């Protein structure tokens, strides 16, 4: 079917379609801006063994994020184990237990009792989780048992601006960006999945603005809190409570399409004795945010 430019512009987008449906129903309804967010992870494992450059100094590791790592975002609710989103601790053997900082869904795959018009996508790096094997001289008396356990199994986000623990190559405090995250986003493929049927590619991660409060860092030519990749006509995520509704089950499949290698510096035993044991892995957690407009009928409480 051939369509001219003016006719294409006249086609209703997702917000228009839902507005017309709710107006036609003739009942009061709410229409509010909304964000749904969900978190996935990419695991960097040690490739080979630690080495020390000639003349001594800090150890070096080559770490690798293997292609094919996949995460099903929006498939879980807060409180669920995060295995489906590649969120693991303890060298990949135990799923990380998620909370509301990972997702704002109350049921996996579904909206929170509303129709949602997706009109844009953003992506941010949530944080880095370090897994190491503390040495015999690790300062147990100066740090809490919870911190030691956290960096041993990798269940805490470590904001290490001075890079005492995290390798300096992972973060760059000078320009406030996550270097590993930037590398990953260039090869992270995002594809929509509706009712377990795969749809189109949404984007490569590199096309996403950071959105929200981090927008001033990377304005993509337009520094704004709505720094997002626009979906021109939008997508409709239907309320699962509507009888006979299609497209009520949504997930975003995020897959690493290439191996990503990096070199990291590690205190090791050369300089600090048996304080820092071996580095086990680095988990870079990213968050995808769907921006749009929610439609729902009034209830007794809202």
Protein Blocks (a to p, Z undefined) as FASTA:
>chain_A
ZZdfklmmmpccfklmmmmmmmmnopacdddddddddddddddddehjadddehiajddd
dddddehiacdehkacehiacklnopaeehhiaccdddfklpccfbghiaehiacddfbd
cdddfbdcddddddfklcfklpcfklmmmmmnopaccddfkommbcfklpcfknopafkl
mmmmmmcccdddeehiacddfbdfklpcfehjllmmmnnopacfklccddfkopadddfk
lghiahkbccdddddfbdcddddddfkjmlnojmbccdfbdcddddddddddddddddfk
ZZ
